[in-house]
Amino acid sequence: MVFKGKKHIFFDLDHTLWDFDLNSKLAYQQIFQEEKISLDLDVFIKVYEPLNLEFWRKFRENLITKEELRFQRLKTAFDACNYPTTTEQINKFADMYIAYLPNNNHLFAGCIQLLDQLKPKFKLHLITNGFFDVQHNKINKSGLSKYFDVILTADEAGVKKPDPKIFEIALQKSGARVEESVMIGDSLLADIEGAQNIGMDSIWFKTTNEQTAHDQPYVESLLDIFTYLSE
């Protein structure tokens, strides 16, 4: 399958272009060192990562607030590791994490090469469920801002992917029509089903063992995206 007649490409940010897991671990490494947390970082990360995904799911489904997400993912992870903490400490760690996270800006392999080659041929945009300040810090500090015409966060849109409204707002802001647009992201629910629900084509960046419909285009390397795009 090759998509033809496309003019606009919408990307997700975390876990698609920006290596969230690695950058997140480095932020926690700094926190553990500065706060002298006597817990093995790898043990913590192994517990934290799936919990973080679950709390993000709840946040995406409006089951918890932003503040509950920031607090509970840490509190639950430390409790699961049997490491005692106070409410004051958890709040401090949460603030430090948000401050330190954009300081580490590892991108997935091929990211810059992909964007450099796409930029002259397509209009590029970002749609992200992350928080406004944090996401813009990531985008600016990683050197990604110059590639994107429209950057839309869930904070700005008032809704999160996969809600059709955030895709519709992105289309409106970019002046794009759905039939000339492609969404690229790692989340089958937020990115792929979200795009499909408004009739937008999509390419899944497959980073897990999840399975999807056999006719869903997917890549396991960012540079393979070229196989699906034709000028």
N, C-alpha and C positions, 0 to 999 in steps of 0.2 A: 504494500500500500504506500502510495506517495500522495501527500496532500498538495493540491495545486490551487493556485489563485489565492493563496494566503498572503496577507499583508501585515498582520498583527500577531505577535507571539506573546502570550502572557505566561509568566513564570511564577512559581512559588519560590520562597526564599529558603527557609530552614529545611534542612535534610534534602534539598534539591540543588541549590547552588552553594549555600553557606553550610559548612560542615558543623552542624549544631552539636552533635555528640562530642566531637573532639574539642571544640571551643568551650563547651560547657564543662568538660572535665578539667580543662586548664584553668578555668575560673575557680572551680572548687579546689583545685590544687593550691592556688594562691590563698584562698580563704583558710584552708586547713593549716597551711604554714603560718600565716599571720596570727591566727587564733589558737594555734597550738592544740589542734584537735587530735587527740590520741586515738584515732580510728583509722584503719587501713583504707586509703582512698579507693582502691580498686573494689574492696568489699562494699563500700558505700555506693559507688557508682553502679555496681551490679544490681543493687537493691533500688536505687533511686531512679534509674532510667525507665523501667516499666511503670513505676508509680507515677512519674512525671507524665508519661503518655496517657495514663488513665485519668489523671487530674485535668490534663488538657482536653480529653474527650468530654469530661463533665463540664468544663468551661465552655467548650464549643457548643454543647447542647443546652447552655444556660442553666445548668444545675448548680453551679457555684459561681461566686464572684471572682474578679481578678485578685482581690485581696486574699480570699480563701485559697485560691490556686497557689499563690506565692508562699503562703504560710504552711498549708497542709501538706504540700509535696515534701517539704523539708522535715516538718514535724513527724510525719508518718515514716519517712525514710530513716531518720535517726532512731525513732522508737523501734523500728524493725531490726535495727542493728544493735539494739540494747545499749545505746549510748545516751546517757542522761543529758537533757537540755532544759533550759528555762524558756518561757515565752519571750523574754527579753533577748535571749541569745538567738532564737529562731528568727525573730524580726530583724536582728542585726545581720545575721547570715543572709537573709533574703535580700536586704538592701545592698549588701556587699556584692551578692551574685549579680543583681541587675546592673550594678555599676561596673563590675569587672567583665561581664560577658562580652560586650562589644570590643574589648581590648585584644581579644584573640580572634583572628580573622582568617582561619584556614578555609579555603574553598575546595570543593570537590575537584578531582583531577579533570582537566580539560575545560573547566569553567570559563576562564578568560579567553582561551583559544576559540571556544564556541561563540562567545559573545562578540569577539572581534570579527568573526566571519559572518555572523548574522546581522550585526548592526548596519552595514551598508545596504542590506537587502530587505530588511523588515523593520517595522516599528516594534520596539521591545518594551514590555511593561511588567510590573510586579503586582501580585495580589497576595497579601500575607495576613494570617490571623494573629500575628504577633502584635505586641504593644507598640504604639506610635513611636515614642522616644527611643526605645530599645532598638526597634527595627531600623529607624533612620540612622542611629549611631552605627549599627552594623554595616549598613549599606555605604555610608560615607567613609568609615574607617577602612573598609575592605576594598575601596576603589571601585565599587560597583555602580555608584550613582550616575556616572557619565553615560551608562549604557541605556538607561530607562527613561522613557518619556513620561509615563504615568506610574507612580508608586502609590498603591492604595492599601492601607491597613484596615483591619477590622474596627479599630477605634474610630477611624474617620468615617467608615461606612455605616457604623451603628449595628452591623450584623457580621456574622462570621461565615466563612465557607463551611458547609456547602450551600448556604442560603442563596437562592437565585439572585437576591437583591444585590449582593456584593459584586457579582459578575456583571449585572446590568449597569451598576454604577461605574464599574471599570470600563465597560464598553462606551458608555456615554462620555466619560472623561477623555477617553482616547480617540473618540470619533470613529470607532471601529464598528463594523457590522459583524454579527455572530458568524455568518457564513465565510468570512474572510479571516477568522481568528482561530488560534490553537492555544490550548492550555497545557502547560507542562508542569508536573509536580509529582511528589512521591506518595501522597496520600490518596488511596483509592476512593475514600469517602469524600474528603474535603475538596480535593482537586479534580479528580477524574469524574466521579458521579456528579459533583457540583457543576462542572462544565457541561456534562452531558444533559443535565436537567434543563439547561436553557438552549440545547441544540448545538453547543460548541464542540468541535472536534478536540481530541486530547491525545497526549502522549504521556504514558506513565513511566516515571523514573523508578524502576524496580530495585529497591534496596533491601527487600525482605523476601521471605519465602511465601508471601501471600500469593494467591491465585486469582485470576480474573477471567472474564470471557475470552475465548480463544481469538476473537477478532479485535481485541483491544491492542492497539499499537503500544509497544513498550521498549525501553532500552535499559541496559544495565551499565552503560557508560554514556556520559553526556555527549561525547563526540559522535555517538551513533545516531543522535537526533538528526543529523544531516541526511540519513537514509530515508527519512520520511518527509523531507521538505524539498520542494521544487520552486524555483523562482517563477 
